[in-house]
Amino acid sequence: MRESYSGTCPACGGEIQITHHRLEIPHFPDLLLVSIACETCGYRHTDTIILGEGDPVRWTVQVKEPKDLSIRVVRSTTGTIRIPELGMAIEPGTACEGFITNIEGVISRFEEAVEVILADPENEGEREAALRAKGALAAAREAAFPFTVILEDPAGNSMLVSDKAKKAVLVEGET
């Protein structure tokens, strides 16, 4: 079901179009995709909202070859993604958005964060650490070494969509 209506742009106050699109994915709670676009100032925002709650869950998958980078990642606003071998994580926060991507897309998000640090490092040590992270991410993007993707969600609304992914109940206090 798709609905569209007018609203007010949070950036400039102009008129915007807000579109809601409800999706049904087998074996997963319904999703609401929300997109906002302002033609006046160019403001855009998208979000994926999960319309249910399940049991706390931990998904893990080993990335061993380039085709594993295409494994689908569905992360709700309560999900945490970790790649221990890289020492990196995407965690929930106050302005957290859910998203649907693949493992390569998760790596791209990490690369964007590293680029922000490289644009204005606080000191030489931070710059060097960011450059090392950039190199490690480039190698991960090629699946040049095996690494683990862990997706944990206390609300049970996140998922790694692959036969290779392992699902386990997340025990309270275990994250």
Secondary structure in CASP SS format (residue, H / E / C, confidence):
PFRMAT SS
TARGET T0000
AUTHOR 0000-0000-0000
METHOD secondary structure of the structure
MODEL  1
M C 1.00
R E 1.00
E E 1.00
S E 1.00
Y E 1.00
S E 1.00
G E 1.00
T E 1.00
C C 1.00
P C 1.00
A C 1.00
C C 1.00
G C 1.00
G C 1.00
E E 1.00
I E 1.00
Q E 1.00
I E 1.00
T E 1.00
H E 1.00
H E 1.00
R E 1.00
L E 1.00
E C 1.00
I C 1.00
P C 1.00
H C 1.00
F C 1.00
P C 1.00
D C 1.00
L E 1.00
L E 1.00
L E 1.00
V E 1.00
S E 1.00
I E 1.00
A E 1.00
C E 1.00
E C 1.00
T C 1.00
C C 1.00
G C 1.00
Y C 1.00
R E 1.00
H E 1.00
T E 1.00
D E 1.00
T E 1.00
I E 1.00
I E 1.00
L C 1.00
G C 1.00
E C 1.00
G C 1.00
D C 1.00
P C 1.00
V E 1.00
R E 1.00
W E 1.00
T E 1.00
V E 1.00
Q E 1.00
V E 1.00
K C 1.00
E C 1.00
P H 1.00
K H 1.00
D H 1.00
L H 1.00
S H 1.00
I C 1.00
R E 1.00
V E 1.00
V E 1.00
R E 1.00
S C 1.00
T C 1.00
T C 1.00
G C 1.00
T E 1.00
I E 1.00
R E 1.00
I E 1.00
P H 1.00
E H 1.00
L H 1.00
G C 1.00
M E 1.00
A E 1.00
I E 1.00
E C 1.00
P C 1.00
G C 1.00
T C 1.00
A C 1.00
C C 1.00
E C 1.00
G C 1.00
F E 1.00
I E 1.00
T E 1.00
N E 1.00
I H 1.00
E H 1.00
G H 1.00
V H 1.00
I H 1.00
S H 1.00
R H 1.00
F H 1.00
E H 1.00
E H 1.00
A H 1.00
V H 1.00
E H 1.00
V H 1.00
I H 1.00
L H 1.00
A H 1.00
D C 1.00
P C 1.00
E C 1.00
N C 1.00
E H 1.00
G H 1.00
E H 1.00
R H 1.00
E H 1.00
A H 1.00
A H 1.00
L H 1.00
R H 1.00
A H 1.00
K H 1.00
G H 1.00
A H 1.00
L H 1.00
A H 1.00
A H 1.00
A H 1.00
R H 1.00
E C 1.00
A C 1.00
A C 1.00
F C 1.00
P C 1.00
F E 1.00
T E 1.00
V E 1.00
I E 1.00
L E 1.00
E E 1.00
D E 1.00
P C 1.00
A C 1.00
G C 1.00
N C 1.00
S C 1.00
M E 1.00
L E 1.00
V E 1.00
S C 1.00
D C 1.00
K C 1.00
A C 1.00
K E 1.00
K E 1.00
A E 1.00
V E 1.00
L C 1.00
V C 1.00
E C 1.00
G C 1.00
E C 1.00
T C 1.00
END
